[in-house]
Amino acid sequence: MANPLFDSLFGIHAGKTTPFLTLPDDQVVTHAEFLATSAQIANVMAQAGLTPGDRVAVQVEKSPQALAIYAACAQSGLVFLPLNTAYTADELRYFIENSGAALIVCDGRNEKSLTAMAKDLGARVETLDADGGGSLMAKAATQPDSFATVPRAGDDLAAFLYTSGTTGRSKGAMLTQDNLLSNARTLVQEWRFTDQDVLLHALPIFHTHGLFVATNIALTAGCSMIFLPKFDLDQIIARLPAATTMMGVPTFYTRLLDDTRFTQDLVAHMRLFVSGSAPLLAETHIQFETRTGHRILERYGMTETNMNTSNPYDGERRAGTVGFPLPGVELRITNPEDGTELPQGDIGQIEIRGPNVFRGYWQMPEKTAAELRDNGFFITGDLGRVDADGYVHIVGRNKDLIISGGYNIYPKEIELVLDDQPAVLESAVIGVPHPDFGETVLGVIVPEKGASPDTGAMMQAIQKSLARFKHPRELVVVDALPRNTMGKVQKNILRDQYKDMFAS
């Protein structure tokens, strides 16, 4: 019995001395060196007593060693659980407890705060620092650089990615080996990747975009990556001449366009620019083509499904759309009230079916049943339409999810913190347009009668409790929130009222 994920992404490169990762200091990691490191990590995990199906929670900075943990989990049959590096200890506890993680890998700076939690939850802790140091790699250095791959089936779990609804309770999306592989193989074909490509990779690897799209494509195609820890404008401009492709969020492209060094000559040799994780403004699309001659390829995906649609590689990449359903992926527009399919052109909820669709939510059968139909269609929570030419348009969300700079932000989580502050009667958190991040967070506060809330103190409370990307850009104090006849807060009115607040 084979291990489809490891064999197809990693095992095929065994013994290759070709470059896999080029680092900011110009150090090159070959495929063979990378696999040797991942095998050593797999041996550490095996010695720790981890067995196939166990979860490994990872909250570390981006590095070759961090990526090697993903490979080690695949080879060992473990379930990889990447976590946003901005999450606080309070936030981490839920993910670790809910997933039942057997091992936590964290930055050395966080070891003390996580060790007590891990002991309480029955997990082990190892450290991995941004420079590759820490207890995990110290132990790995003493291990053999080969590991007997654990047999797994295509429907075995490969990863958990936590998402959430506006209720604030996070859900562990269970992704199988086949989910990840089918998507990677399709995208390699659709976006014409080959082993001659060089992918400029500045995305985080705790998110599906940077990990299961960018990295899995590079591994499937056998190409190399320029592996940057984060988006750094100077580094990106310096490295573009050595790249053939780049994937990013809209913020990457708006920041490049703001720099006079970003010219048509700089990227004349490039083959492809891909954007996702947040809506790309049509204005950005047009500016980019005017400046460079390239049309950004925008696509649409989500945590539970990886990629669903894509603008065409050959053919018109239409601004304001996310293209067509990928081969093997079915997309339908339905009535949110009864699930019946709507005529072409009508706006409704987007549902997806295909080999990319996740198995369900970890230990949440009721939530799984509510969002994953018996016939295999997943109710995405997005609203959209399909035009006469077959292009898919995302027109909004039937939940109040905010997407800022590619990160999902759930208003309820922020509202709970705000509502708990002195002198606050209630709050509403909304997303409003922002020229750089697509959307940004705005908190609307209603004070208790006769009280004057201290917005500065509220921001400090949020900074202590929540990751930075969730912080409101501003807090606004109002007399009352708009409500309908049933008493429900009408956030659509608030969004319309403040839509121009951060306009450039």
N, C-alpha and C positions, 0 to 999 in steps of 0.2 A: 504493500500500500504506500502511495506517495504522499507528499505534502504539497498540494497544488500551489499555495501562496508562496512558500519559500522556494520551491523548485523553479517556479516561473519568474519570480522577481529577483531572487538572489542566487540560487544554486546554478543558474545558467551562466553565471559570471565566474564560477570557480576557476582559479588559476590564471585569470586574465590580469595582465600587468598594465592594462590600458587605464588612463585616468578616469576616475569616477567623480571625485570632489576636488575642486581647486579652492583653497581657502584665502582669506584676505591677505595673509602674509605670503601668498604664492606657493605655500606648501601644497603638494599634490598627494591625494590619497588614492591609490589604485583600487580596482575592484577586489583584487586578492587581499590587499591589506585591510580593507573594510570588512571582508568576510572573516578574516582571521580575528579581528577585534570582536565581531559579533559572536563568533564561536566561543571566545574566551568568556564573554558575558553570559552566554548560554550555560557554560559550565558552572559559573558562579551561582546562577539561579538553580541549577539542578542540585548542586551541593547544599543549597539552602532548603532543599526539600520541596520545591515547587513542582507541581505535576500538571499535565495538560488540562486546560480549562481554567486554571487559576488566573486571577487578574493581577496585572502589574500596573500600578498607578505611577505616572511619571510627570513630575513638575520640575523641569530643569530648563536652563537656557539652551538655545540652539547650538549644536556642535556636531561633529562627525560621530562622537561617542553616543550622543543622545539619539541620533538616527540609528546607530548600531543596536540600541536596545530594541527598537522596532524589529530589526532583522532577527535578533536573538529570540524575541518572543515568537516570531513566526516559525523559526526553526525548532523551538521547544514546545510548540503547541499551546503557548500561553496567550491570554487575551490582553492586548495592549490597550492601555487607558491613558492617553495623553491629556494633560490638564493645563489650562492657561496659566502662564507664569505670573499673571497679575492677581490671581485668586489669593485671598487672605486665608489664614489658618481656619477661621470660622467657616468660610465657604468650602474649604478642602474637606473638612470633617464629614460633611454630608456625602460628598462623592466617594470618599474612602469607605465610609460606613455602609452606604447603600450598595456599592459594588462588591463589598466583601473582599477588597484587595488583600492579597497575601504579602505583597511587597510594595513598598513605597520608595521611589527613587527621587530625591530632592536635592536642591542646592545646599551646600554645606552651611550656608547662612541660616537656613531654616531647620536645620537638623534638631536643634534643641526644642523648638516649639512643636515639631511633629513627632518626636520620639515618645513623649508622654501620651499623645493621642494614639499613636500606633500601638503602644503597649495596651492601652485601654481597649483597642479594637482587635487585638490579636494579630497585628501585622508586623513585618520586619521593616527596617529602614536602612537604606544605603544612600550615600551621597555621590553626586556628580556635579562638579563645578564647570563653569563655562570654558575654562582652560583645559578640561579633560582630567583634572585632578579629582580627588575624593576617594572614599572607601571602595566604591564599586570598581573603579579601574585599578586601584591598588591590589584588590583581590584578583581581578581579571589577569593582571600581569603574571601571576603565578600559575595560571591555568593553561592547558593545551590550546593550540590555535585551530583545533578541529573539534567537531561535535557531531554525534550521530543524529541526523534529522529525525524528529518524531513524526510518525505517520499521522496524517490528518485527512479528513474528507472535505470536499468543497462546501458542504453545508455546516461545517464546524465553525464556531465563533472565532473570529480573528481580532476583533477590536470592539471597544465600547467608546462611543462619543456621547457626551452628555449635552442634551439640549433641554428646552423648557418651554412652557406656555406662559401666558400672562398671569397664571395663578402663582407663578414663582417657584413651583416645585419642579426640580430638574428631573429629566428622564434620560435613562441610559439607553441609547439606541444601539441595538445589537447588530453588528455587521459581520457577515460570514466571509469566508475565503472567496467564495464565488462572487459575492457582492463586489468586493474590491477588484478582483481579477477581471470580471466582465467589463467593468467600467474602464479600467486601464487599457485593456486591449482595444476597446472601441475607440477611445480617444486617440490612441496612437495612430489608428487608421484614419480617423476623421481629420486629425490635425497634421497628418503626414510626418510624424516623427520618425527619424532613423538614427542609426548609431553615429552619424556624422554631425548631429546637432549638439549644441552647447547651450544648456538652459541656464539663464540667469535667475538664480533662486534667492530671493530676499524675503520670502514669506515665512511666517512662523510654522513650526511643524507640530503644533498641538491642535491644529485646525485641519479640517478635511481638505481645504484648498492646497495648502503647502505640503501636506503629507500624502493623502490618498489620490490627489490629482497630480500635482507637479512631480513629486518623488516617484510615485508608482509608474507614471508615464516614462520618466527617465530610465528607470530600471527595466521596464518592459522593452523599450526601444534600444537599450544598451548604450545610451548616450551619456555624456558627462554633464556635470553641473558646476557652475560657479556658485559656491555655497557661502552666502553672506549671512551673518548673524541676524541682521535686520535691515530695513530700508534706510540706507544712508545715501543722500543725494550725490555726494562727491564720489563715493564708491561705485554707485550705479553708473554714473557718467564715465568713470574711468574704466569700468569693466565691459560696457556695452560693445566696444570694438572687438572683443574676444568672444562674444555670444552670437548665437543665431536666433534664439527665441527668448521670450520673457513672459512670465505670468505675474499678474499683480492685481491689486484692488484699485478702484478708481482714484484713491488718494495718491497712489504711486504716479499715475499719469498726470494728475493736476499739478503735482509738485515738479515733475519734469518739465511741463509746459511753462512753468513760472521761471525757469532757468534759461538764460540766453545761450548757454553752452549746448543745450539740447537742440540740435539742428538736423536738417535732412541729411547732411553729409555724415554725421555721426552714426546714423542708423540705416544708411543706404544699403548695407550688406545684410541687414536683419531679414529673417524669413517670416516671423510671426510675433505679434503681441496679443496676449489674451487677458481679458479682464473679467472679474467675477467677485462674488461674496457680497456685493452691494450694487445697487443700480448705477450704471454709468450714464451721466447726464448726456443728452444728445449734443449739447454745446461742447462738452469735452471731446466727444467723438469727432465732431466737425473740426475743432481746433487742432486735434492731433493729426488728422489727415492733411489739413492745410499746411501744417508745419513740416510734416515728415514724408507725406506721400503714402503713409501706411494707414489702413483702416483697422482699428482695433477689433478683434474678434471677441464678442461678448457671448457668454453662455449662462446657463441657469442650473443651479444645483442646490442641494441642502444636505444637512447632516445625515438624515435618514436614507438618502438615496444616492449620494455622490452626485454626478452630473446627469441631468435629464435632457437638456436641449443645448443646441449650439448653433450660432450663425455659421454659414458654410465656409469652408476653406476656399473652395472655388465657387464663385457666385457672389451675389450681393450680400454684404454684411450690413444689415439695415439698422441704422441708429434708432434707439428706443425700443428695440425688440431683442429677444434672446434666441432668435432663430427657430430651428425645427427640432422636433424630438429626435434623439439619437437613434441609430439603428438598434432594433430590439426593444426600444422603450416606447410604450404606448402612453399618450397623453389625451385626456378628455376634460372637457369643461362641463361642470354639473351645477345643478341648482343646489345651493347650500341647505335649503330646507328639506328636500326630499331625495336628493342624490340622483335625480333624473338627468340624463345627458341633454345639454342645450344645443341649439342650432349654431352652426359656424357664425362667428361674429358677435354672438352674445357674450356678455360678461358673466362669469360665474367662478366657482372654486375649481382650482386645478387639481386633478387627480392623476397619479402616475402608477404604471404597472410595468415591471420588467425585472431582469436578473439583478439589477442594481438596487432594488428596493429591499430595505433591511428586514430582519426577521421579526422585530417587535421591540417593545420597551422592557428592559430588565425588571423583573418582578412587578410589573404593572399590567396584568392581563386585561383589566377593564379599560385602561388607556389605550392599549394595543387594539382592543376590539373596537374602540370608538374611532380610531384613526386609520386602521388597516382593515379594509373590507374583506369578506370571505372570498371574493373573487380575485383578490390580490391587489386591487387598486388602493393606493395610499392617498389619503386626503391631506394635501400639503399645507392647507391653511392659507395659501396664496390665492388671490383673485386675479383672473386674467381672461384673455380672449385670444382666439386664433383668427387672423385676418384672411381675406380672400385668397392670398398667396400662400397661406400656410404658416406664416410667421407667428410666433407666440409673443404676446404682449403681456407683461406683468403690470397690472394696474393698481395693485394695493394688496392689503392683507386683511383677512377676516379676523385677525387678532391684532392686538396693539403692539406687536413686536417692533422694536426700533433696531435698525441696522446702521451702525456708525463706523466708518472706516473698515468695514468687513466683519465687525463683531456684532453678535446678537446681544441685545440688551432688553431685559424684560421689566416693564414699568412697575409691576407689582412689588418686585424686590426692593426697588428704590423707594416706592411709596410707603412701604412698611417702616423703613428707617425714618423717613420724614414725618410720618404720622405719630411716631413715638417721641418726637422732640417737644420740648416745652412750648406752650402757647400756640401749638398747631392743632386746629380742629380737624382738617383733612387735607389731602393733597391729590394732585393728578399729575402724572409724569407722561409726557408726550415726546414724540420725535418731530423735529421741524427741519426744513431744508437747510443744508450747509454746503457752501461751494467746494469745500475741501473733502469733507467726510461723507457727503451724500446726505446724511441726517446727523443731527446732534440732539442731545438730551436737554429738555427744558422742564423744570419743576414748577408747578403752579400751586401756591400755598393759600389756604384759607385759614386765617387766624381765629383763635378762640375770641369770643366777644370781649371787646375792650383790651385785648392783648396785642403786643407788638413782637412778633417772632424775630429772633436774632438769626438772620440768614447766614451770617458768617459762622456762627456756632453750628448751624445745621450742616453746612458744607464740611466742617471739621469732623462731624459725626459720620458723614457719608464716607469721607476719606479714610476713616479708621475701619469702617465696616465692609466697604466694597472696593472692588478692583477699580483702578483709575479710569478704565474705558467706560465705566458705568456712571461716572460723576456727571451731574448736570452742568451744562455750560453756564447756566444762570438759574436763579430762583426768582420767581415773580409772585408777589403777594396780591391777592384779589379778594373782593368781598364775598363772592360765592362762585361755585362751579355751575356751569350750565347743565340742566337735567331735562330729561324727557318726562312725559306724564307718568311713567312707571318709576321715576326717581333715579334712573340710571344716568350716570355722568356722560355727557355727550362730548367725547374727546375730539370728534370730527370738527366741532365748532371751535374748540381750543386750537386745534391744528391750523384751521383756517385763519383764526384771529392772529396767530403768531407766526404765520408762514414766512413773512418777510423780515423777521427779527434779525436774522444773521445773513441776510442777502449781501452779496459783495457789491 
